[in-house]
Amino acid sequence: MRSMPIDRARSAALRRAACGIVAVAAIGAADFAAGATHTVTIEGMRFAPPSLTVEQGDTIVWVNHDLVAHTATAARTFDSHEIAPQASWAYVARRPGRYAYACALHPTMKAVLIVRGKR
């Protein structure tokens, strides 16, 4: 019978620890979930805008309004693969930096994505 208070105390401590873990996980997920969404239009064989600055955790959506497929490809960072006409592709900017990208199918199509770190 004397072990009951200890078991209750241990159980309460475990519940508090579990709640703390859930709270920390929710706060971490909110950092990326709270990001803004930006659109890059692909039309006339070019990316618009040609340079885009976003915050870490923001989402960038490339929308292809051209008559042919295109890609948004940055070496070792992101690769949309082919984006069909009237289709789109999204990328979450997780690492700060300056990323030059191009269409792998049409190398003259170039643009820059600048990702700023969280403040």
N, C-alpha and C positions, 0 to 999 in steps of 0.2 A: 504493500500500500504506500510506502514512503516513496516509491519510485514514480508515482503518478505526477507529482509536481515537477519533477525533473523532465519527464516525458512531455508534459504540457509546455514547459519552458523551451525544450528543444524543438518541439513542433512549431511553436510561435516564432522562434528564431529562424527556422527554415522557411516559414511563410514570409517573414520580413525580407529575408535574403532573396527569395524568388521574386517578390514584388520589386525589389531593387534592380534585379537583373532585367526584368521586363521593362522597367522605366528607362534604364540606360539604353537598352536596345531601341526603344521607341524614339528616344531623343536622337540617337545616331541616325536612324532611318529618316527622321524629319529633316535633317540637314540636306539630304539629297532630294527628298520629296518636295521640298519647298522651292526648288529652282524654277526659273522662268523658262518659257519656250520661245525659241527664235526660229524664223523660217528663212531658208535660202531657196530662192527660185532658180530653177534651171530652165532657161529659155533663150532662143537665139544663139545657141552654142556658147553660152556664158553663164557663170554663177552670179547671182545678184542677191546681196551685195558682194563685191569682190573681196572685201575685208569685213570681218565680223568679230566684235569683242563681246565675250560673254563671261559670266561668273562660273566658278567651279560648281558643278552640280546642275547647271542649266542643261536643257535639252535643245538640240538643234535638229530641225526637220528639213531635209532637202526634198523639194517637190519638183518633179520633172514635168514641165509644160511643153517640152520639145516633142518633135515627131519621131525621135530615135532614142534609144537607151543611152544612159550615161552612168558614170560612177562618181563617187566622192571618195578619193583615195589619198591618204596621207601615210607615207612610209612608216611602218612599225607603230602606227597609232590607231587608224581606223580605215576600214574599207567597206563601202556599201555593197560591193559587187554591182551587178547591173540593176539600175533603177529603170524600169520600163516606162514608156510614155504614160503620162497621167497617173503615175504611181509616186510613192514617197518612201523615205527611209529616215529613221531617227537615230540619234547618237547622244548619249549623256556625257558631257565633258567632265571627266573626273580628275584630270591632272593639269595643273597650270602650265602654260607654255605657249609658244608661237608655233602653229602648225600650218605649213604650206601644203596645200592639197591640189589635186588635179583630177581630171577625168582620165582614167586609164585607157579609154577607147578613143579619146580626142585630146591628146597631150597639150594642145594649145589652150585648152580651157583650164585656167588656174585661178586660185583664190587663197585667202589666208584666214585661218581661225585662230583668234587670240583668246586664251582662257586665263582669266585672272583668279588668283587664289582667294579663298574666303577671307573676309575681313573681320 
